[in-house]
Amino acid sequence: MPVIIDGETLSINDVVSVARNLEEVRLSPAARKEVMKCREFVESLVESEKVVYGVTTGFGAFDSVYISKEQSDKLQENLILSHSAGVGDPLPQDIVRAVMLLRANSLSMGYSGVRVDIIETLICMLNSGVHPVIPEKGSLGASGDLANLAHMVLVMLGKGEAFHKGERMSGNDAMESAGIQTIKLSSKEGLALINGTQVITAIAALLVHDSQILVKTSEITACMSLEALKGTARAFDEKIGMVRPHKGQIKCADNLRRLTADSEIMESHRYDKKVQDAYSLRCIPQIMGAIRDSLSFVKEKVEIEINSATDNPLLFPDEDEVISCGNFHGQVIAISHDLLGIALSEIASVSERRIERLVNPQLSELPGFLTEKEGLDSGFMVAHYTAAALVSENKVFAHPASVDSIPTSASKEDHVSMGMAAALKARKIFENVSYVIAIELLCSAQGIDFRKPLRAGGGAEAAYELVRSRVPHLKDDRILSIDINKAREMVIRGELVSAVEKAVGELAGF
């Protein structure tokens, strides 16, 4: 089914469908009417030569410079050319597609004053696989993601560069190859196309989707470690959450109980003298619950932002009103990225502590470094080093970017969000965390091997069986990076979650 954009109903799942599954996009008829009405209002403003920021004036600190209606179109093109100042590696294809979708959706609300053709051009590019080369750096996340979005618009003009059918080529060649007519910008349109938070929000939308899977996966690997370490699920009793009713904690504990239900391993040591487990095991609901609640907050903000008008000025034709505003300011998404980065970092932090317990025979009652040939083989010794290195790196990346600001545009833009820095850091943290979880997955599966013939709880056992269908028991030392990458694929593709939910039903979400 195609994704219909109307500025109101786009979901994160829709973004993922278009960005990664190449789902077709269409503009709703109702939105088309609103866009046309607002465009007529813009043209009346130009014709009457009213002073309107970005329409009959310059930009930023040049907002007091009047631009005649004869120069209006040139003003918009100059804006795109001058603002195409991005640097760094190109953003991945899925993010670029999400950016284009979100920009089209925001414009379809009918408050930005563009022609319908502008939105339809973006939609045609999406549906034909024309993906502008958008550098990842250059945005302050304040007056919109100006530099990044300008590179997107270049291709619409037949300039810049784009990927099409797997090849990098000039923007003009890409548009010609796809049979899409390039555009000429008219009044307000250049500003409307680049004055918004769609790049940092696109990154956030995809990260939220992936993080929801990662959180569930980390709860699964935690249960596998709990089984391998002969821990107890007693601390996950439903009554514990009732007296400290944080939603994330309750949902996590519910998942843990279902994952470990009917565990033969846990039953085998029920009456041991050990009273309680270490925090990295006993406090999983409290730690993961806080991460869940943080992710829920971020998800809420992203869901609002993907259906918001974020350029300036905004036009309200029914009220005959133009309002210069600050909806382009990315503070809410910048803080969301920082919060998400901190939360994800904690997933890896506690995971590494469980890895340490698994490989340390003084803490696990398992063979040292999970190898049967202690001394001759090193087992998972250096896999733990890798996890520790990634966790330490995350501590640097988790420092918030949104608390920083550098005034720009002759101090007209005197407080910026640094949302792109926050977004790029959060993506890097996610990558690191996925590797740490993959390492815990391998270590916990190896630990469960040593508990055989006893079986883990239904959910943990399903995860274990999936791992062993792809990665064999580590009997002799081998190149572990190969195993880690195989495990990570299971993590980031959601395969582990799918296998477990097939066995025990859908786990609590967000």
C-alpha positions as CSV (number, residue, x, y, z in Angstrom):
1,M,0.0,0.0,0.0
2,P,1.3,3.5,-0.8
3,V,2.1,5.9,1.9
4,I,-0.2,8.9,1.7
5,I,1.2,12.2,2.9
6,D,-1.1,14.9,4.3
7,G,1.0,16.5,7.0
8,E,-1.0,15.0,9.8
9,T,-0.9,11.2,9.8
10,L,2.6,10.1,8.9
11,S,4.0,7.5,11.4
12,I,7.5,6.3,12.2
13,N,6.6,3.0,10.6
14,D,5.6,4.9,7.4
15,V,9.0,6.6,7.4
16,V,10.7,3.2,7.7
17,S,8.6,1.8,4.9
18,V,9.5,4.5,2.5
19,A,13.1,4.9,3.6
20,R,14.0,1.2,3.6
21,N,11.3,-0.7,1.8
22,L,11.0,1.8,-1.0
23,E,7.2,2.1,-0.5
24,E,5.4,4.3,-3.0
25,V,4.4,7.8,-1.9
26,R,1.4,9.9,-2.9
27,L,0.0,13.3,-1.9
28,S,-3.5,13.3,-0.5
29,P,-6.2,15.3,-2.5
30,A,-7.1,17.3,0.6
31,A,-3.5,18.3,1.2
32,R,-3.2,19.3,-2.5
33,K,-6.1,21.8,-2.0
34,E,-4.5,23.3,1.1
35,V,-1.2,23.7,-0.6
36,M,-2.8,25.4,-3.6
37,K,-4.7,27.8,-1.4
38,C,-1.6,28.8,0.5
39,R,0.3,29.3,-2.8
40,E,-2.3,31.7,-4.0
41,F,-1.8,33.7,-0.8
42,V,2.0,33.9,-1.3
43,E,1.5,35.2,-4.9
44,S,-0.9,37.9,-3.6
45,L,1.8,39.0,-1.1
46,V,4.4,39.3,-3.8
47,E,2.1,41.1,-6.2
48,S,1.2,43.6,-3.5
49,E,4.8,44.0,-2.6
50,K,4.2,43.5,1.1
51,V,7.3,43.2,3.3
52,V,7.5,39.5,4.2
53,Y,10.6,37.8,5.5
54,G,12.2,35.5,2.9
55,V,9.7,36.5,0.3
56,T,10.3,40.2,-0.3
57,T,13.4,40.4,2.0
58,G,16.8,38.9,2.3
59,F,17.7,36.1,4.7
60,G,19.1,36.0,8.2
61,A,20.9,39.2,9.0
62,F,19.8,40.5,5.6
63,D,16.2,40.5,6.7
64,S,16.0,44.3,6.4
65,V,17.1,44.3,2.7
66,Y,14.0,44.6,0.5
67,I,13.8,42.4,-2.6
68,S,11.6,43.4,-5.5
69,K,9.1,41.0,-7.1
70,E,11.3,41.0,-10.2
71,Q,14.2,39.6,-8.1
72,S,12.1,37.2,-6.0
73,D,12.8,34.1,-8.1
74,K,16.6,34.8,-8.3
75,L,16.6,35.3,-4.5
76,Q,15.3,31.8,-4.0
77,E,17.9,30.2,-6.3
78,N,20.7,32.2,-4.8
79,L,19.6,30.9,-1.4
80,I,20.0,27.3,-2.5
81,L,23.4,27.9,-4.1
82,S,24.9,29.8,-1.3
83,H,23.6,27.4,1.4
84,S,24.9,24.3,-0.3
85,A,27.9,24.3,2.0
86,G,27.7,20.9,3.5
87,V,30.8,18.7,4.1
88,G,31.6,15.2,5.1
89,D,30.4,11.8,3.9
90,P,27.0,11.5,2.2
91,L,24.2,10.5,4.4
92,P,23.0,6.9,3.8
93,Q,20.2,6.2,1.3
94,D,17.6,5.4,3.9
95,I,18.2,8.7,5.8
96,V,18.1,10.7,2.5
97,R,14.8,9.0,1.6
98,A,13.4,9.8,5.0
99,V,14.5,13.4,4.7
100,M,12.8,13.8,1.4
101,L,9.6,12.2,2.7
102,L,9.5,14.4,5.8
103,R,10.2,17.6,3.8
104,A,7.3,16.7,1.4
105,N,5.0,15.9,4.3
106,S,5.7,19.1,6.1
107,L,5.1,21.2,3.0
108,S,1.9,19.3,2.4
109,M,0.3,20.9,5.5
110,G,-0.3,24.0,3.5
111,Y,1.5,26.6,5.7
112,S,4.7,27.0,3.6
113,G,3.5,28.6,0.4
114,V,5.1,26.3,-2.2
115,R,3.4,25.2,-5.4
116,V,2.1,21.6,-5.6
117,D,4.7,20.9,-8.3
118,I,7.5,21.3,-5.7
119,I,6.0,18.5,-3.5
120,E,5.2,16.3,-6.5
121,T,8.8,16.6,-7.7
122,L,10.1,15.3,-4.3
123,I,7.5,12.5,-4.5
124,C,8.6,11.6,-8.0
125,M,12.2,11.5,-6.9
126,L,11.3,9.1,-4.1
127,N,9.2,6.9,-6.3
128,S,11.9,6.8,-9.0
129,G,14.9,6.3,-6.7
130,V,16.7,9.6,-7.3
131,H,18.6,10.2,-4.1
132,P,20.5,13.4,-3.7
133,V,24.0,13.4,-2.3
134,I,23.5,15.1,1.0
135,P,26.7,15.7,3.1
136,E,26.2,14.8,6.7
137,K,27.7,17.9,8.3
138,G,26.9,21.6,8.1
139,S,23.7,22.0,10.1
140,L,23.4,23.8,13.4
141,G,20.0,22.4,13.9
142,A,18.5,25.9,14.4
143,S,17.4,27.8,11.3
144,G,16.6,24.4,9.9
145,D,19.0,21.9,8.5
146,L,19.9,24.5,5.9
147,A,23.1,23.2,4.4
148,N,22.0,19.6,4.2
149,L,18.6,20.4,2.7
150,A,20.1,22.8,0.2
151,H,22.0,19.9,-1.3
152,M,18.7,18.0,-1.6
153,V,17.2,21.0,-3.5
154,L,20.2,21.2,-5.9
155,V,19.1,18.0,-7.6
156,M,15.6,19.3,-8.0
157,L,17.2,22.2,-9.9
158,G,19.2,19.8,-12.0
159,K,22.4,20.7,-10.1
160,G,24.5,18.9,-7.5
161,E,24.8,15.2,-7.4
162,A,22.6,12.2,-6.9
163,F,22.5,8.4,-6.7
164,H,20.3,6.7,-9.2
165,K,20.2,3.0,-10.0
166,G,23.3,2.4,-7.9
167,E,25.4,5.0,-9.6
168,R,26.6,8.5,-8.5
169,M,26.0,11.1,-11.2
170,S,25.2,14.7,-11.7
171,G,21.8,15.8,-10.4
172,N,20.7,16.8,-14.0
173,D,21.7,13.3,-15.3
174,A,19.8,11.6,-12.5
175,M,16.6,13.6,-13.1
176,E,16.9,13.0,-16.9
177,S,17.5,9.3,-16.4
178,A,14.4,9.1,-14.2
179,G,12.3,11.2,-16.5
180,I,11.6,13.9,-13.9
181,Q,11.3,17.5,-14.9
182,T,13.6,19.8,-13.0
183,I,12.1,22.9,-11.3
184,K,12.6,26.6,-11.2
185,L,12.1,28.1,-7.8
186,S,9.6,30.9,-7.3
187,S,8.9,33.2,-4.4
188,K,9.2,31.6,-0.9
189,E,10.0,28.1,-2.3
190,G,13.7,27.9,-1.7
191,L,13.3,29.0,1.9
192,A,10.4,26.7,2.5
193,L,12.4,23.7,1.2
194,I,15.4,24.2,3.4
195,N,14.1,25.9,6.5
196,G,13.2,22.9,8.6
197,T,14.3,20.1,11.0
198,Q,13.8,17.3,8.5
199,V,17.4,15.9,8.4
200,I,17.9,15.6,12.2
201,T,14.3,14.4,12.5
202,A,14.7,11.7,9.8
203,I,17.8,10.4,11.6
204,A,15.7,10.4,14.8
205,A,12.8,8.6,13.3
206,L,14.9,5.7,12.0
207,L,16.9,5.6,15.2
208,V,13.8,5.3,17.3
209,H,12.5,2.4,15.2
210,D,15.9,0.6,15.4
211,S,16.3,1.4,19.1
212,Q,12.9,-0.2,20.0
213,I,14.2,-3.4,18.4
214,L,17.6,-3.0,20.2
215,V,15.9,-2.6,23.6
216,K,13.9,-5.8,23.2
217,T,17.0,-7.6,22.0
218,S,19.1,-6.4,24.9
219,E,16.4,-7.7,27.3
220,I,16.6,-11.1,25.5
221,T,20.4,-11.2,25.8
222,A,20.2,-10.2,29.4
223,C,17.9,-13.1,30.1
224,M,20.3,-15.4,28.3
225,S,23.2,-14.2,30.5
226,L,21.0,-14.6,33.6
227,E,20.4,-18.2,32.7
228,A,24.1,-18.8,31.9
229,L,25.1,-17.2,35.2
230,K,22.5,-19.2,37.2
231,G,20.7,-16.1,38.3
232,T,17.2,-15.9,39.5
233,A,14.1,-14.2,38.1
234,R,12.8,-13.6,41.7
235,A,13.6,-9.9,41.5
236,F,11.3,-9.5,38.5
237,D,8.2,-10.4,40.5
238,E,5.1,-8.4,39.5
239,K,4.7,-7.1,43.0
240,I,8.0,-5.2,42.7
241,G,6.7,-3.1,39.9
242,M,3.5,-2.4,41.7
243,V,5.3,-0.5,44.5
244,R,7.5,1.5,42.0
245,P,5.2,1.8,39.0
246,H,7.4,3.3,36.3
247,K,6.0,2.1,33.0
248,G,9.3,1.0,31.5
249,Q,10.3,-1.0,34.5
250,I,6.9,-2.8,34.6
251,K,7.1,-3.6,30.9
252,C,10.7,-4.8,31.1
253,A,10.0,-7.1,34.1
254,D,7.0,-8.6,32.3
255,N,9.2,-9.4,29.4
256,L,11.9,-11.0,31.6
257,R,9.3,-13.2,33.3
258,R,8.0,-14.4,30.0
259,L,11.5,-15.0,28.6
260,T,12.6,-17.1,31.6
261,A,9.4,-19.0,32.2
262,D,9.7,-22.7,32.7
263,S,13.5,-22.5,32.9
264,E,15.1,-25.8,33.8
265,I,18.4,-24.0,34.6
266,M,16.7,-21.7,37.1
267,E,14.8,-24.6,38.7
268,S,18.0,-26.5,39.2
269,H,19.4,-23.9,41.6
270,R,16.2,-22.6,43.2
271,Y,17.3,-23.7,46.7
272,D,20.9,-22.6,46.5
273,K,22.2,-20.4,49.3
274,K,22.8,-17.3,47.1
275,V,20.4,-14.7,48.3
276,Q,20.6,-12.2,45.4
277,D,22.3,-11.5,42.2
278,A,24.6,-8.6,41.2
279,Y,23.1,-5.4,40.0
280,S,23.7,-6.1,36.3
281,L,21.3,-9.0,36.7
282,R,19.0,-8.1,39.5
283,C,18.4,-4.5,38.4
284,I,17.7,-5.2,34.7
285,P,14.1,-3.9,35.0
286,Q,15.2,-0.8,36.8
287,I,18.0,0.0,34.3
288,M,16.2,-1.1,31.1
289,G,13.0,0.5,32.4
290,A,14.7,3.9,32.6
291,I,16.0,3.4,29.0
292,R,12.5,2.4,27.9
293,D,10.9,5.5,29.4
294,S,13.6,7.7,27.8
295,L,12.9,6.1,24.4
296,S,9.2,6.6,24.8
297,F,9.8,10.3,25.4
298,V,11.9,10.6,22.3
299,K,9.4,8.6,20.2
300,E,6.6,11.0,21.3
301,K,8.6,14.0,20.3
302,V,9.6,12.5,16.9
303,E,6.0,11.5,16.1
304,I,5.0,15.2,16.7
305,E,7.9,16.6,14.7
306,I,7.4,14.4,11.6
307,N,3.9,16.0,11.2
308,S,4.9,19.6,11.9
309,A,5.4,22.7,9.8
310,T,8.9,23.8,10.6
311,D,9.8,26.7,8.2
312,N,9.6,30.4,8.6
313,P,7.6,32.4,8.1
314,L,4.4,30.4,8.3
315,L,1.4,31.5,6.3
316,F,-2.2,31.3,7.4
317,P,-4.3,32.3,4.4
318,D,-7.7,31.9,6.1
319,E,-6.6,34.6,8.6
320,D,-4.7,36.6,5.9
321,E,-1.7,36.4,8.3
322,V,2.0,35.8,7.9
323,I,3.9,35.0,11.1
324,S,7.7,35.0,11.5
325,C,8.4,32.3,14.0
326,G,10.9,29.8,15.3
327,N,9.5,26.4,14.4
328,F,12.7,25.7,12.5
329,H,14.6,25.5,15.8
330,G,15.7,22.0,16.5
331,Q,16.1,22.1,20.3
332,V,13.4,19.5,20.9
333,I,15.1,17.0,18.5
334,A,18.6,17.9,19.6
335,I,17.7,17.1,23.3
336,S,15.9,14.0,22.1
337,H,19.0,12.8,20.3
338,D,21.2,13.5,23.3
339,L,18.8,11.7,25.6
340,L,18.6,8.7,23.2
341,G,22.3,8.6,23.0
342,I,22.6,8.5,26.8
343,A,20.0,5.8,27.1
344,L,21.5,3.7,24.5
345,S,24.9,4.0,26.1
346,E,23.5,2.6,29.3
347,I,22.4,-0.5,27.4
348,A,26.0,-1.2,26.4
349,S,27.3,-0.2,29.8
350,V,25.3,-2.8,31.7
351,S,25.7,-5.4,29.0
352,E,29.5,-5.1,29.3
353,R,29.2,-5.8,33.0
354,R,27.4,-9.1,32.3
355,I,30.0,-10.0,29.7
356,E,32.6,-9.5,32.4
357,R,30.7,-11.9,34.7
358,L,30.4,-14.5,32.0
359,V,34.1,-14.6,31.1
360,N,35.4,-14.2,34.7
361,P,35.4,-17.7,36.4
362,Q,35.5,-16.1,39.9
363,L,32.1,-14.6,39.2
364,S,30.5,-17.2,36.9
365,E,31.4,-20.7,38.0
366,L,32.0,-21.2,34.2
367,P,35.3,-22.0,32.5
368,G,37.6,-19.0,32.3
369,F,36.8,-16.8,29.2
370,L,34.3,-19.5,28.3
371,T,36.9,-21.8,26.8
372,E,37.4,-25.5,27.5
373,K,41.1,-25.2,26.9
374,E,42.2,-22.6,29.4
375,G,45.6,-21.2,28.6
376,L,45.9,-22.9,25.2
377,D,42.8,-21.0,24.0
378,S,41.9,-17.4,24.9
379,G,38.2,-17.9,24.2
380,F,36.2,-14.7,24.6
381,M,38.9,-12.8,26.4
382,V,39.5,-10.1,23.7
383,A,35.8,-10.0,22.7
384,H,35.3,-8.6,26.2
385,Y,38.1,-6.1,25.4
386,T,36.2,-4.9,22.4
387,A,33.0,-4.5,24.3
388,A,34.9,-2.5,27.0
389,A,36.5,-0.3,24.3
390,L,33.1,0.5,22.7
391,V,31.5,1.3,26.1
392,S,34.4,3.7,26.8
393,E,34.0,5.3,23.4
394,N,30.3,5.8,24.1
395,K,31.1,7.7,27.3
396,V,32.7,10.4,25.0
397,F,29.8,10.4,22.5
398,A,27.2,10.6,25.2
399,H,28.3,14.1,26.2
400,P,25.3,16.2,25.2
401,A,25.7,18.4,22.1
402,S,22.5,20.3,22.7
403,V,24.0,22.3,25.6
404,D,26.4,24.0,23.2
405,S,25.7,27.0,21.0
406,I,27.7,29.3,18.7
407,P,26.0,32.5,17.5
408,T,25.9,32.8,13.7
409,S,24.5,35.1,11.0
410,A,25.9,38.3,12.6
411,S,24.3,37.1,15.9
412,K,20.8,37.2,14.4
413,E,20.8,33.5,15.1
414,D,22.4,33.8,18.5
415,H,21.3,30.4,20.0
416,V,21.4,27.2,18.0
417,S,20.6,23.6,19.0
418,M,23.6,21.7,17.5
419,G,21.0,19.0,16.6
420,M,23.1,17.5,13.8
421,A,26.0,16.9,16.1
422,A,23.6,15.2,18.6
423,A,22.1,13.1,15.8
424,L,25.5,11.9,14.4
425,K,26.6,11.0,17.9
426,A,23.5,9.1,18.6
427,R,23.9,7.1,15.4
428,K,27.5,6.2,16.4
429,I,26.4,5.2,19.9
430,F,23.7,2.9,18.4
431,E,26.3,1.2,16.2
432,N,28.6,0.6,19.1
433,V,25.8,-0.7,21.3
434,S,24.7,-3.2,18.6
435,Y,28.2,-4.7,18.7
436,V,28.3,-4.9,22.5
437,I,24.9,-6.7,22.5
438,A,26.2,-9.0,19.8
439,I,29.2,-9.9,22.0
440,E,26.9,-10.6,25.0
441,L,24.7,-12.7,22.8
442,L,27.7,-14.9,21.8
443,C,29.0,-15.1,25.4
444,S,25.7,-15.9,26.9
445,A,25.0,-18.6,24.3
446,Q,28.4,-20.1,25.1
447,G,27.6,-20.0,28.8
448,I,24.3,-21.8,28.2
449,D,26.2,-24.5,26.4
450,F,27.9,-25.3,29.6
451,R,24.5,-25.7,31.4
452,K,23.3,-28.3,29.0
453,P,21.4,-30.6,29.1
454,L,19.3,-28.2,31.1
455,R,17.2,-25.8,29.0
456,A,16.7,-22.1,29.5
457,G,13.3,-20.5,29.7
458,G,11.2,-20.6,26.5
459,G,12.2,-17.1,25.2
460,A,15.9,-17.4,26.1
461,E,16.0,-20.9,24.6
462,A,14.5,-19.7,21.4
463,A,17.2,-17.0,21.1
464,Y,19.9,-19.5,22.0
465,E,18.7,-21.9,19.2
466,L,18.8,-19.1,16.7
467,V,22.3,-18.2,17.6
468,R,23.5,-21.8,17.4
469,S,21.8,-22.2,13.9
470,R,24.2,-19.4,12.7
471,V,27.2,-19.6,15.0
472,P,28.6,-22.9,16.4
473,H,29.9,-23.4,19.9
474,L,33.4,-22.0,20.3
475,K,35.3,-25.3,20.9
476,D,38.6,-24.0,19.5
477,D,39.9,-20.4,19.1
478,R,38.8,-18.9,15.7
479,I,38.5,-15.4,14.2
480,L,35.8,-13.9,16.5
481,S,35.1,-10.8,14.5
482,I,33.3,-13.1,12.0
483,D,31.1,-14.4,14.7
484,I,30.5,-11.0,16.2
485,N,29.4,-9.6,12.8
486,K,27.0,-12.6,12.3
487,A,25.5,-12.0,15.7
488,R,25.2,-8.3,15.1
489,E,23.2,-9.0,11.9
490,M,20.7,-10.9,14.0
491,V,20.5,-8.0,16.4
492,I,20.0,-5.1,14.0
493,R,17.7,-7.0,11.6
494,G,15.4,-7.8,14.5
495,E,15.8,-11.6,13.8
496,L,16.4,-12.4,17.5
497,V,13.3,-10.6,18.5
498,S,11.2,-12.3,15.8
499,A,12.5,-15.7,16.8
500,V,11.7,-15.1,20.5
501,E,8.3,-13.6,19.8
502,K,7.4,-16.6,17.7
503,A,8.1,-18.7,20.7
504,V,6.5,-16.7,23.5
505,G,4.3,-14.1,21.9
506,E,4.9,-10.4,21.3
507,L,7.0,-8.7,23.9
508,A,5.9,-5.5,25.6
509,G,6.6,-2.6,23.3
510,F,6.7,1.2,23.8
